[in-house]
Amino acid sequence: MNEANYSEVSEFIFLGLSIYRPTQIFLFAFSTISYATIFLGNFLVMLTVIFDTHLHSPMYFLLANLSFVDLCFSTTIVPKLISDLYSNDNTISFQGCIFQMFVLHVLGGCEMVLLVVMAWDRYVAICKPLHYLTIMSPRKCILLLIGTWIIGLIHSVCQLAFVVHLPFCSSNEIDSFYCDLPRFIKLACINTYRMEFLVTVDSGLISVTTFFLLIVSYIFILFTVWKQSLGSLSKALSTLSAHISVLILFFGPCIFVYMWPLPTVPVDKFLAILDSMITPVLNPAIYTLRNEAMKVAMKRLSKQLLSRKDIC
Ligand SMILES: *[C@@H]1O[C@H](CO)[C@@H](O)[C@H](O)[C@H]1NC(C)=O
């Protein structure tokens, strides 16, 4: 009740990516095409994994779940951006802004843990192949997935708990195209230095730690394979290089946004585009184009769909 007195801001205005109409039209076309690609690509990966029984193994279930998280992640940012660019109405309500930040942090946290689970899955499959089916049983896989969502939720609640009670006075312009936690905090009309520090430590440290943990575990896997035999190294390299490229694509921007010492450099907007529009396109592309089993399954699925059409 108290905050109603000084919280005069009921909506926020995104300053967006550009004020020039031609640039806006280009961005409109670009984000529409990229969102359509994200939607189709990730949907296709999920569909293929769910309907093809040959792909019913933990690795592909985790991939499909990653596609789901990626799709949701872009959906919280890109459709709103497209409609803003189309209508030139860049406002978002206070609740909408909080909701967007909450969902982004749940999904971001969830995706990070999911990547760790995927690395663990590869570790067991490559280094302990004889125990793979007992260690990564279907039940364990579902429990791990529930765990990723719970960790994402806890992370997001912790971040947002500090923020929902912030007082806002007059300035309500967010120099971005989505509600970004560091920029949101800066708008509050109290000294937020400590809070900014907490948020940076929470998000930044989590990303950096997870990133290095993952890199170290992939190096460890490669080293183990290399000691076994050189033939299996090249095979493992082709699977693992896909995982490692996704890691760099996902964490690179994330770490940069939170750890960059100059918080208002516009580079972070570009990186946000990378995380919401490019990485979700590349994930399914990297996994499907490089994965023989996935390609075969997609062909099988399309054949099934086509033959069903003939019957009708
Ligand atoms: C996520 O994984 C579970 C099994 O671990 C699977 O049943 C489910 O279909 C997957 N979700 C998606 C969206 O593919």
The ligand as an SDF file (V2000), in Angstrom:
LIG
                    3D

 14 14  0  0  0  0  0  0  0  0999 V2000
   10.9570  -33.2080  -22.4500 C   0  0  0  0  0  0  0  0  0  0  0  0
   11.4440  -34.4380  -22.0010 O   0  0  0  0  0  0  0  0  0  0  0  0
   10.4690  -35.3900  -21.5810 C   0  0  0  0  0  0  0  0  0  0  0  0
   11.1070  -36.6800  -21.1380 C   0  0  0  0  0  0  0  0  0  0  0  0
   12.2080  -36.5450  -20.3910 O   0  0  0  0  0  0  0  0  0  0  0  0
    9.5430  -35.7040  -22.7160 C   0  0  0  0  0  0  0  0  0  0  0  0
    8.5280  -36.6000  -22.2740 O   0  0  0  0  0  0  0  0  0  0  0  0
    8.9200  -34.4320  -23.2390 C   0  0  0  0  0  0  0  0  0  0  0  0
    8.1610  -34.7420  -24.3720 O   0  0  0  0  0  0  0  0  0  0  0  0
    9.9960  -33.4170  -23.6040 C   0  0  0  0  0  0  0  0  0  0  0  0
    9.3630  -32.1630  -23.9640 N   0  0  0  0  0  0  0  0  0  0  0  0
    9.3360  -31.6940  -25.2020 C   0  0  0  0  0  0  0  0  0  0  0  0
    8.6770  -30.3840  -25.4050 C   0  0  0  0  0  0  0  0  0  0  0  0
    9.8210  -32.2900  -26.1200 O   0  0  0  0  0  0  0  0  0  0  0  0
  1  2  1  0
  1 10  1  0
  2  3  1  0
  3  4  1  0
  3  6  1  0
  4  5  1  0
  6  7  1  0
  6  8  1  0
  8  9  1  0
  8 10  1  0
 10 11  1  0
 11 12  1  0
 12 13  1  0
 12 14  2  0
M  END
$$$$
